[in-house]
Amino acid sequence: MALFIDVHEHLPEGTTAQDVAAAHAADLAIQGDYGVKYQRYWVDETSHTAFCLVDAPDAESAITVHREAHGLVPDRIYPVVEGA
C-alpha cells in the first residue's frame, strides 16, 4: 500500500462541498473491492478543485474507485510520504 494525493482541477461549475462529500461517500462504499482506503478530502468551491488522500496498492486502483463510484477522475495523482 502507498499514499497518494489526487487532484481534481476541473470539478463541474457549481460543485459544492456537499457534492464532494457525496462523491467521497460513494468512494467509501466500493473502495474495499479494490483494496483502497480513501482517508480524507479537501475542496475549494471557488476554484472548483478537490484533493483526496488515499491509501492504495497503486494509483490506477485509486482512480478506478473514483471512476466507478461517481465518474470524477482526478487530473493528477501524486505518490506522497506522510510527514510529522
N, C-alpha and C positions, 0 to 999 in steps of 0.2 A: 504494500500500500504506500501511496505517496500523497502529499498535499499539493493541491492546485488551487489557484485563484483564476476564475474565469471572468471575463469582462463582456458585458452586453452593452455595446456602444450605441445601438440604434433601436431602442425599445419603441414600440408604436407611439405616435403622438397621443398624448392624454393618458398614458400609463401612469397609474398611481402606486403608492407604496402598498395599498391593499391588493392591487392586481399582482404585484410581485410576491406578496405573501401567499396568495392563492396558488401561484406558479410553484413556489417553494413547497407548499403542502402537497402539490401533485408530484413533485420530485420525491418527497419523503415516502409517498405511497408506493412507489415502484423501485426505489433505489436498491433495496435488498436483492432484487432479481439480478443485479449486475455487480454486487459486491462493493457498492458505492455508499458513502455516507456524506450527504450534504450537511455541513455543520452550521454555517452562518451565511447571511447575505446582507448586503447594504444596497440602498437605492438612492439615487439623486433624481428626484422628479423633474427638476429644472432642466437638466441636461439629457434626460431620458436614458440614463445609464444605470446599470446594476452590476454588482460584483458578488460572486459566490465563492465561498471557501468549501472545498470538497476533499475528502479523503477517498481515493480511488485507486484501483490497480493500475490504471493508465488514463491518459487524457481522453482517449476515444470512449472509454466506458462512461466517463462523466458526461461527455457530450451526448451520448446515446440516451442517457436518462432524461436530459433536457428535451431532446428531440421527441421521445416517445411520450413524455409527461405533458408537454404543452407546446412544443414546436419552437420555442425561443432558444435557439442555439447561440452560444457565445461567438463574438467576433474574434476574441483572443483567449488563449488559456496559457497560464504560466505555471511551471513547477516552482514551488516555494518551500523554504525551510523555516519553521517557526522559531522565532527568537524569544528571548526572555522578556 
